[in-house]
């Protein structure tokens, strides 16, 4: 079987309340992922974890950037 393509919203198309809710979800996912940090930094498991972690951080940055348009 191939990779599963997961849908994620485009922050640029979201309203402020939706962005804030999405940001909270992403931060919760990051917190859970942080708890699963593999001990062996040289393992494949760590590489997979690190890619997921970086992707979540990138998504959080995108949401924060999108929220800036609602700042006065």
SEPASE-732067 format. One line per 4 residues: number of its first residue (from 1); for each residue x, y, z of N, C-alpha, C. Coordinates in Angstrom, 3 decimals, always signed. Layout:
BEGIN
NUM) X,Y,Z,X,Y,Z,X,Y,Z; ...
***
This chain:
BEGIN
1) +0.831,-1.183,+0.000,+0.000,+0.000,+0.000,+0.870,+1.238,+0.000; +0.351,+2.318,-0.585,+1.079,+3.576,-0.652,+0.840,+4.421,+0.566; +1.421,+5.585,+0.521,+1.253,+6.520,+1.621,-0.161,+7.066,+1.656; -0.631,+7.328,+2.848,-1.924,+7.962,+3.031,-1.721,+9.470,+2.978
5) -2.499,+10.127,+2.160,-2.418,+11.577,+2.071,-3.431,+12.148,+3.045; -2.929,+12.914,+3.996,-3.834,+13.499,+4.968,-4.100,+14.946,+4.592; -5.314,+15.359,+4.776,-5.722,+16.711,+4.471,-5.441,+17.590,+5.663; -4.929,+18.769,+5.393,-4.788,+19.746,+6.463,-5.242,+21.084,+5.902
9) -5.857,+21.886,+6.744,-6.400,+23.162,+6.275,-5.299,+24.143,+5.894; -5.640,+25.065,+5.014,-4.733,+26.134,+4.631,-5.005,+27.319,+5.547; -4.055,+27.675,+6.396,-4.278,+28.773,+7.337,-4.682,+30.080,+6.668; -4.242,+30.307,+5.460,-4.578,+31.551,+4.760,-6.061,+31.637,+4.427
13) -6.747,+30.511,+4.425,-8.177,+30.475,+4.101,-9.060,+30.435,+5.348; -8.461,+30.557,+6.528,-9.204,+30.390,+7.772,-9.467,+31.725,+8.451; -10.548,+31.759,+9.214,-10.885,+32.936,+10.010,-10.141,+32.866,+11.347; -10.125,+33.964,+12.077,-9.345,+34.062,+13.301,-9.705,+32.986,+14.329
17) -10.974,+32.792,+14.590,-11.386,+31.794,+15.590,-10.954,+30.390,+15.175; -11.087,+30.097,+13.889,-10.665,+28.785,+13.390,-9.151,+28.613,+13.507; -8.412,+29.677,+13.226,-6.957,+29.626,+13.354,-6.543,+29.370,+14.799; -7.201,+30.048,+15.726,-6.860,+29.868,+17.131,-7.161,+28.445,+17.599
21) -8.266,+27.901,+17.144,-8.622,+26.528,+17.479,-7.623,+25.543,+16.870; -7.275,+25.782,+15.621,-6.309,+24.923,+14.922,-4.939,+25.002,+15.603; -4.539,+26.202,+16.017,-3.270,+26.383,+16.708,-3.258,+25.576,+18.006; -4.345,+25.606,+18.733,-4.442,+24.830,+19.975,-4.303,+23.332,+19.679
25) -4.957,+22.867,+18.629,-4.864,+21.451,+18.259,-3.423,+21.076,+17.914; -2.767,+21.935,+17.133,-1.388,+21.653,+16.733,-0.461,+21.628,+17.946; -0.658,+22.557,+18.861,+0.180,+22.592,+20.062,-0.049,+21.359,+20.932; -1.286,+20.878,+20.990,-1.575,+19.651,+21.741,-0.888,+18.460,+21.079
29) -0.940,+18.401,+19.760,-0.272,+17.315,+19.039,+1.236,+17.353,+19.281; +1.797,+18.551,+19.295,+3.226,+18.697,+19.537,+3.585,+18.247,+20.955; +2.756,+18.584,+21.921,+3.004,+18.170,+23.305,+2.988,+16.649,+23.432; +2.030,+16.000,+22.779,+1.960,+14.536,+22.800,+3.197,+13.951,+22.136
33) +3.585,+14.528,+21.011,+4.758,+14.036,+20.295,+6.021,+14.216,+21.140; +6.120,+15.330,+21.843,+7.277,+15.564,+22.708,+7.415,+14.483,+23.773; +6.296,+13.971,+24.253,+6.317,+12.904,+25.256,+6.823,+11.587,+24.674; +6.787,+11.461,+23.350,+7.187,+10.225,+22.683,+8.604,+10.304,+22.126
37) +9.374,+11.293,+22.536,+10.733,+11.513,+22.048,+11.590,+10.265,+22.258; +12.028,+9.628,+21.167,+12.868,+8.430,+21.305,+14.220,+8.774,+21.935; +14.736,+7.859,+22.715,+16.012,+8.098,+23.393,+17.199,+8.011,+22.439; +17.152,+7.091,+21.496,+18.283,+6.862,+20.590,+18.197,+7.814,+19.406
41) +19.006,+8.879,+19.454,+18.968,+9.888,+18.405,+19.531,+9.377,+17.079; +20.160,+8.214,+17.076,+20.725,+7.644,+15.855,+19.793,+6.614,+15.209; +18.600,+6.455,+15.756,+17.687,+5.433,+15.258,+16.768,+5.979,+14.162; +16.221,+5.063,+13.390,+15.220,+5.417,+12.376,+13.976,+5.971,+13.051
45) +13.645,+5.415,+14.208,+12.487,+5.885,+14.963,+12.637,+7.377,+15.297; +13.840,+7.772,+15.681,+14.085,+9.178,+16.001,+13.958,+10.045,+14.743; +14.468,+9.554,+13.620,+14.368,+10.307,+12.364,+12.915,+10.569,+11.986; +12.082,+9.556,+12.140,+10.655,+9.705,+11.844,+10.030,+10.704,+12.809
49) +10.345,+10.564,+14.093,+9.832,+11.478,+15.113,+10.257,+12.917,+14.805; +11.518,+13.101,+14.452,+12.040,+14.441,+14.185,+11.346,+15.080,+12.985; +11.069,+14.302,+11.950,+10.356,+14.838,+10.773,+8.941,+15.271,+11.150; +8.264,+14.456,+11.949,+6.913,+14.811,+12.397,+6.952,+16.072,+13.259
53) +7.938,+16.140,+14.140,+8.087,+17.284,+15.040,+8.320,+18.564,+14.231; +9.211,+18.488,+13.277,+9.513,+19.655,+12.444,+8.293,+20.085,+11.628; +7.548,+19.122,+11.116,+6.353,+19.445,+10.338,+5.309,+20.151,+11.204; +5.131,+19.679,+12.435,+4.186,+20.342,+13.339,+4.647,+21.761,+13.676
57) +5.947,+21.921,+13.918,+6.464,+23.256,+14.185,+6.248,+24.184,+12.991; +6.438,+23.658,+11.787,+6.199,+24.453,+10.572,+4.731,+24.844,+10.457; +3.839,+23.898,+10.762,+2.403,+24.188,+10.710,+2.034,+25.261,+11.735; +2.617,+25.181,+12.919,+2.359,+26.193,+13.951,+2.833,+27.559,+13.471
61) +4.008,+27.606,+12.880,+4.522,+28.877,+12.345,+3.595,+29.440,+11.271; +3.070,+28.579,+10.411,+2.147,+29.023,+9.358,+0.879,+29.630,+9.957; +0.367,+28.999,+11.003,-0.841,+29.506,+11.653,-0.554,+30.839,+12.335; +0.580,+30.930,+13.016,+0.944,+32.187,+13.668,+1.104,+33.311,+12.642
65) +1.697,+32.995,+11.507,+1.824,+33.989,+10.434,+0.450,+34.426,+9.933; -0.454,+33.481,+9.772,-1.801,+33.796,+9.294,-2.564,+34.628,+10.322; -2.331,+34.379,+11.599,-3.007,+35.154,+12.647,-2.563,+36.615,+12.658; -1.383,+36.885,+12.145,-0.871,+38.260,+12.113,-1.773,+39.189,+11.315
69) -2.485,+38.664,+10.337,-3.336,+39.543,+9.521,-4.535,+40.075,+10.313; -4.786,+39.492,+11.488,-5.892,+39.949,+12.336,-5.424,+40.915,+13.424; -4.129,+41.173,+13.473,-3.573,+42.097,+14.450,-3.900,+43.538,+14.025; -4.098,+44.380,+14.981,-4.383,+45.798,+14.672,-3.120,+46.532,+14.339
***
